[in-house]
Amino acid sequence: MRRAVVIILLLGPLGLAASVSADAQTSRTRPKKPAARPAAAKAAATVREAPLMQCPSILGNGVTSKRLYCDVLGGTDPAGGLRITMPPHAGPLTLAFTLHNRQTYSESEVKAGRAFARYTATLRVATAAGEALGEAVVRNEFRTEKDLVERIAGGAGPGGVKAVAPTGAEPVVLTVPEAVTEVVITGARLTVERVGGTEVVTAPGRPYAVVSAVEIEYRPAPPPPPPRPRRQRR
């Protein structure tokens, strides 16, 4: 009986020690979870801003909105068009602007009922090299001063406004390819219907329409890689 008891007592601690040792070894050899991979670099945020522009013929600033209105002249010469510079961008760029017709306001004609005019202006949108990107069209009718978008400051009329003012408002949105760095807008055709007849204008140099609220939206192009260091010759 004593042997049996002794053996049980000896095996008890040994068995416990072996169990603890096995558990400790298991915890040491347990495989670790793979480290999380670094998150992919986020794409550059979209930028929305007013671009750099060269406006050969400035109509002026609106009395109410203070926004700049640029005349668009007819012709195909890029030097005479409204030129918009595109910053380096990754992927296509969105060009947006508001297109208006031009109305020479006369209060006496409005009172006489002879101020009616229906305008259809078609503009050409192209690259600096002359490659067509699209067309923009605005059509509207004018009858009274309420049909004007707003008056333009800097004239000799009552309140210091100009006689010419924008009428009608057509939002235009165009997609510009990644490789294009400059867009040129010129007048292609203008049709004016009045009480006395219809006039079709295709001659260069004449104002065809008015552009305002020019805006671009794009993702900036990534910076170029740094130049490799030059190896010094021995």
HUDAQUI-V870896 format. One record per backbone hydrogen bond with DSSP energy under -1.0 kcal/mol. CO is the residue of the C=O (numbers start at 1). NH is the residue of the N-H. E is the energy in kcal/mol with one decimal. If there is no record, write none. Layout:
BEGIN
CO&NH&E  CO&NH&E
END
This chain:
BEGIN
1&5&-2.2  2&6&-2.9  3&7&-3.0  4&8&-2.0  5&9&-2.4  6&10&-2.4  7&11&-2.6  8&12&-2.0  9&13&-1.2  10&14&-1.6  11&15&-3.1  12&16&-2.0  13&17&-2.9  14&18&-2.9  15&19&-2.0  16&20&-2.6  17&21&-2.7  18&22&-2.2  19&23&-2.2  20&24&-2.6  21&25&-2.3  22&26&-2.2  23&27&-2.3  24&28&-1.9  25&29&-2.0  47&218&-2.3  49&216&-2.8  52&85&-2.6  54&83&-2.2  57&71&-2.6  60&69&-2.6  61&153&-2.6  62&66&-1.1  67&62&-2.3  69&59&-1.7  69&60&-1.7  70&211&-2.8  72&208&-3.3  72&209&-1.0  73&187&-2.9  74&205&-2.6  77&80&-1.5  78&81&-1.2  82&185&-2.4  83&54&-2.7  84&183&-2.7  88&221&-1.4  93&176&-3.7  94&217&-2.1  95&174&-3.0  96&215&-2.9  97&172&-3.0  98&212&-2.2  99&170&-2.6  100&210&-2.5  101&167&-2.3  103&165&-2.4  106&110&-1.9  107&111&-2.3  108&112&-1.7  109&114&-2.5  117&142&-3.1  118&193&-2.5  119&140&-1.6  120&191&-2.3  121&138&-2.1  122&188&-2.8  122&189&-1.8  123&136&-1.7  124&186&-2.3  125&133&-3.3  125&134&-1.5  126&184&-3.3  127&130&-1.8  131&127&-2.3  134&125&-2.5  136&123&-3.3  138&121&-2.5  140&119&-2.6  142&117&-1.8  144&147&-2.0  145&148&-1.7  151&63&-2.8  152&162&-2.7  157&160&-2.3  160&154&-1.7  160&155&-1.7  161&157&-2.2  163&105&-2.8  165&103&-2.5  166&149&-3.0  167&101&-2.8  170&99&-2.7  172&97&-2.1  174&95&-3.0  176&93&-3.0  177&180&-1.1  181&86&-3.0  183&84&-3.1  184&126&-2.4  185&82&-2.6  186&124&-3.5  187&75&-1.8  189&122&-3.0  190&201&-3.6  191&120&-2.0  192&199&-3.0  193&118&-2.2  197&194&-3.2  199&192&-3.1  201&190&-2.0  206&74&-2.0  209&72&-2.5  210&100&-3.1  211&70&-2.7  212&98&-2.9  215&96&-3.0  216&49&-2.2  217&94&-2.7  218&47&-3.6  219&90&-3.4
END
